[in-house]
Amino acid sequence: MSAQPFYLPYVTPRTDTLFRLRQRFIQALGVIGVVLGFIGIALQLAWGTPFWAQLITGLFTLTSFSLVWLARRGRIAEASIVLIVLFAVGTLSSPAGAMPLAVITLIAAAVLGSRAVFFVTTGVMLGREFLHFATLLSQSSGTMTPDATDGITRLTTLLLITFTTRYFINQTERAAASARRSTDLLQAAAEIGQQLGKLLDLDELLNRAVELIRDRLAFYHVQVFLVDDNGETALLAASTGEVGQQLLERRHHLPIGSQSVIGQVTLLGRPVLARDTDEVYYRNELLPDTRAELAVPILDGDRIIGALDVQSRNVDAFDADRVQALQVMANLLGTSVRNARLFALQTRSAEETKRLYLETEANLREIQRLNQQLTRAGWEEYLRQRQTAGGVTLEDGRLVHETDWSDSLIRATHSRQPVTVVHEDGSSTVALPVVLGGEVIGALEVEADRPVTQTETIEMMRAVAQRLAISLDKARLFEESQEATAQEQRINDIVARFQSVTNVDDLLSITLTELSQSLGATGGAIRLSLAPQGEAAS
């Protein structure tokens, strides 16, 4: 990796602060030159100066205007050369020792010129002053005259001005480049974090993270390790390129606390940098071009959950700005990892809840089916034992026990829906099923001397039928419980008589007599024997 300043693809020199300052500086000098040129032409026309002088002034004005035009279009290099040449020509065409133009020329070369332009311009200007000083010194036969002393002073002053200006310009450029690099790195970190924040699958998140960091920051190799549940091993979770696939297939891992970069960063929780010049550096045979390796911790709050490992071909690739930017990316990655894990946990919980819901729903359906079967079996047994109590009919104000079913009752039972029949004389019949626990246990029919509506009659009959089903079932259960109680009481009575009898024959007589009376039997028999005598009946 190159150690040159890092620029994002969308960052161009036109957005640089120094660029804009140079652009404004050239525009200001160009505007001043145009104004001075027009003033000079006007004065020359008024004074009647020679044509060649007016031509020179016009060329100066045209050149100043070209400076403004070039600067406005961002062509700073061309404008800088034109400006420096303009001032240099003006300085060289003026009498020797003219300080103002020489100072402006050297400052312009220091601020605007490249290294070559700066040294050429400085050499020409200082060389001219040195020749002027040498001429004065030779004229005075080597004696330091006041003019020679002034020449030394001018030479020293120009030397200090040009190199001091150039020094501060260089420092400003370095500071601006550093600030721009830091801003660009943090901007890249923010954009990477923004893209990672949209991913909720952990594997996709980690693979996307290492690819983005490698591609956007132009590193040699990037990988992510995650600490296992026991907190003893750092497992490789994502890695770039074919080498990364090989490492993942190997299930590459490193013990926490080992002398490796990953082992130390997952133990200490702070960035660890190793260069190939370090004695403790371990070279991976699959990554032979690595010259420097940086690992930064991935944190979830105060807990170390992994490490971001970045490798470069440049031994000096990881300066303070890059380390800071990578730590920011690791922090954003830690937040994304936590969100992905929480999402996975919620997904598993939702799936488990859905599974339990489906099981519960199936169990409820089974319970409902069993209840329906029990209800049907209970009512079938009840109605079989009480055939005379299967129904009742109201005729002319009298209640008649009746078990016959009309067509309307049969249809309502089969369809499980209300059935309405309108007769020719305008009367109507409404039949509804009586449903208990999903099982039809009967039907209800009402005849009216006028047509009925859904709201008027059917809804009221439906509500009555629902409550009737519940009440009927309660009554049936009560009757069955009463019968069971009576039967238990009869058994207790028979057993109580056993307590007062001590003779076997009397016990047999009492038992057979009481059972015959309780069951309504006309005959019965009791035999006592250890084994039946004779042959069994075929």
LINMOKA-V369315 format. One record per backbone hydrogen bond with DSSP energy under -1.0 kcal/mol. NH is the residue of the N-H (numbers start at 0). CO is the residue of the C=O. E is the energy in kcal/mol with one decimal. If there is no record, write none. Layout:
nh={NH	NH}
co={CO	CO}
e={E	E}
This chain:
nh={10	14	15	19	20	21	22	23	24	25	26	27	28	29	30	31	32	33	34	35	36	37	38	39	40	41	42	43	44	45	46	47	48	53	54	55	56	57	58	59	60	61	62	63	64	65	66	67	68	69	70	71	72	73	74	75	78	79	80	81	82	83	84	85	86	87	88	89	90	91	92	97	98	101	102	103	104	105	106	107	108	109	110	111	112	117	118	119	120	121	122	123	124	125	126	127	128	129	130	131	132	133	134	135	136	137	138	139	140	141	142	144	148	149	150	151	152	153	154	155	156	157	158	159	160	161	162	163	164	165	166	167	168	169	170	171	172	173	174	175	176	177	178	179	180	181	182	183	184	185	186	187	188	189	190	191	192	193	194	195	196	198	204	205	206	207	208	209	210	211	212	213	214	215	216	218	219	220	222	223	224	225	226	227	230	233	234	235	236	237	239	243	244	245	246	247	248	249	250	251	253	255	256	257	263	264	265	267	268	271	273	275	277	286	289	290	291	292	293	294	295	297	299	302	304	305	306	307	308	309	310	311	316	318	322	323	324	325	326	327	328	329	330	331	332	333	334	335	336	337	338	339	340	341	342	343	344	345	346	347	348	349	350	351	352	353	354	355	356	357	358	359	360	361	362	363	364	365	366	367	368	369	370	371	372	373	374	375	376	377	378	379	380	381	382	383	384	385	388	392	394	397	399	409	410	411	412	413	414	415	418	420	422	425	427	428	429	430	431	433	435	438	440	443	445	447	456	457	458	460	461	462	463	464	465	466	467	468	469	470	471	472	473	474	475	476	477	478	479	480	481	482	483	484	485	486	487	488	489	490	491	492	493	494	495	496	497	500	506	507	508	509	510	511	512	513	514	515	516	517	518	520}
co={7	11	12	15	16	17	18	19	20	21	22	23	24	25	26	27	28	29	30	31	32	33	34	35	36	37	38	39	40	41	42	43	43	49	50	51	52	53	54	55	56	57	58	59	60	61	62	63	64	65	66	67	68	70	69	73	74	75	76	77	78	79	80	81	82	83	84	85	86	87	88	94	96	97	98	99	100	101	102	103	104	105	106	107	108	113	114	115	116	117	118	119	120	121	122	123	124	125	126	127	128	129	130	131	132	133	134	135	137	136	139	142	144	145	146	147	148	149	150	151	152	153	154	155	156	157	158	159	160	161	162	163	164	165	166	167	168	169	170	171	172	173	174	175	176	177	178	179	180	181	182	183	184	185	186	187	188	189	190	191	192	195	200	201	202	203	204	205	206	207	208	209	210	211	212	213	310	310	308	237	306	234	304	232	227	253	225	251	223	223	221	239	240	241	242	243	244	245	247	246	233	231	262	254	259	260	261	263	264	294	292	290	274	283	286	311	311	273	309	271	307	305	302	299	297	297	224	295	222	293	220	291	313	316	318	319	320	321	322	323	324	325	326	327	328	329	330	331	332	333	334	335	336	337	338	339	340	341	342	343	344	345	346	347	348	349	350	351	352	353	354	355	356	357	358	359	360	361	362	363	364	365	366	367	368	369	370	371	372	373	374	375	376	377	378	379	380	381	385	399	397	394	392	405	406	407	408	409	410	411	430	428	426	422	447	420	445	418	443	441	438	435	433	431	429	427	452	452	453	456	457	458	459	460	461	462	463	464	465	466	467	468	469	470	471	472	473	474	475	476	477	478	479	480	481	482	483	484	485	486	487	488	489	490	491	492	493	497	502	503	504	505	506	507	508	509	510	511	512	513	514	515}
e={-1.7	-2.0	-2.1	-1.9	-2.4	-2.7	-2.5	-2.5	-2.5	-2.6	-2.2	-2.7	-2.3	-2.8	-2.7	-2.5	-2.6	-2.4	-2.6	-2.8	-2.4	-2.3	-2.3	-2.7	-2.6	-2.3	-2.4	-2.7	-2.4	-2.0	-2.5	-1.4	-1.9	-1.6	-2.5	-2.0	-2.2	-2.3	-2.4	-2.2	-2.3	-2.6	-2.5	-2.3	-2.1	-2.0	-1.6	-1.6	-2.2	-2.8	-2.5	-2.2	-1.0	-1.7	-2.3	-1.7	-2.1	-2.9	-2.0	-2.4	-2.6	-2.7	-2.7	-2.4	-2.6	-2.8	-2.9	-2.2	-2.5	-2.9	-2.2	-1.3	-1.1	-1.0	-2.8	-2.5	-2.5	-2.3	-2.6	-2.6	-2.2	-2.4	-2.5	-2.8	-1.1	-2.9	-2.3	-2.5	-2.7	-2.7	-2.5	-2.4	-2.7	-2.8	-2.2	-2.3	-2.0	-2.5	-2.6	-2.3	-2.4	-2.7	-2.5	-2.2	-2.3	-2.5	-2.1	-1.3	-1.3	-3.0	-1.5	-1.2	-2.6	-2.5	-2.0	-2.1	-2.3	-2.7	-2.5	-2.8	-2.7	-2.8	-2.2	-2.6	-2.8	-2.5	-2.0	-2.2	-2.3	-2.2	-2.2	-2.4	-2.2	-2.5	-2.5	-2.4	-2.5	-2.4	-2.6	-2.8	-2.8	-2.7	-2.7	-2.8	-2.7	-2.7	-2.7	-2.7	-2.6	-2.6	-2.5	-2.6	-2.6	-2.6	-2.4	-2.6	-2.7	-2.3	-2.1	-2.5	-2.0	-1.7	-2.6	-2.5	-2.4	-2.3	-2.1	-2.2	-1.7	-2.5	-2.5	-2.0	-2.6	-3.0	-1.7	-1.2	-1.6	-1.7	-2.5	-2.7	-2.6	-2.8	-2.3	-2.5	-1.3	-3.0	-3.1	-2.5	-2.9	-1.5	-1.5	-1.4	-1.5	-2.2	-2.4	-2.4	-2.4	-1.7	-1.1	-2.1	-2.1	-2.2	-2.1	-1.7	-2.0	-2.3	-2.2	-3.2	-2.2	-2.6	-2.8	-2.7	-1.9	-1.6	-1.2	-3.2	-1.7	-3.3	-3.1	-2.5	-2.2	-2.6	-2.8	-1.5	-2.5	-1.2	-2.3	-2.9	-3.0	-3.2	-2.9	-2.6	-1.4	-1.2	-2.3	-2.3	-2.5	-2.7	-2.1	-2.1	-2.3	-2.5	-2.3	-2.4	-2.6	-2.4	-2.0	-2.2	-2.8	-2.3	-2.4	-2.7	-2.6	-2.6	-2.5	-2.5	-2.6	-2.7	-2.6	-2.7	-2.6	-2.8	-2.6	-2.7	-2.9	-2.5	-2.6	-2.9	-2.5	-2.7	-2.6	-3.0	-2.9	-2.5	-2.9	-3.0	-2.3	-2.4	-3.1	-2.9	-2.4	-2.9	-3.1	-2.4	-2.5	-3.1	-2.9	-2.5	-3.1	-3.0	-2.4	-2.5	-2.3	-2.2	-2.9	-2.1	-1.8	-1.3	-1.3	-3.2	-3.2	-2.2	-3.4	-2.3	-2.7	-2.4	-2.1	-2.3	-2.6	-1.6	-2.9	-3.0	-3.0	-1.5	-2.7	-3.0	-2.9	-2.8	-3.0	-3.0	-3.1	-1.7	-2.6	-3.2	-2.7	-3.2	-2.0	-1.3	-1.8	-2.7	-2.6	-2.1	-2.3	-2.7	-2.2	-2.1	-2.7	-2.3	-1.6	-2.4	-3.0	-2.1	-2.1	-2.5	-2.8	-2.6	-2.2	-2.6	-2.6	-2.4	-2.4	-2.5	-2.6	-2.3	-2.7	-2.6	-2.3	-2.4	-2.4	-2.3	-2.2	-2.2	-2.3	-2.6	-2.2	-1.5	-1.1	-1.1	-2.0	-2.4	-2.4	-2.8	-2.5	-2.3	-2.5	-2.8	-2.3	-1.9	-2.0	-2.6	-2.6	-1.6}
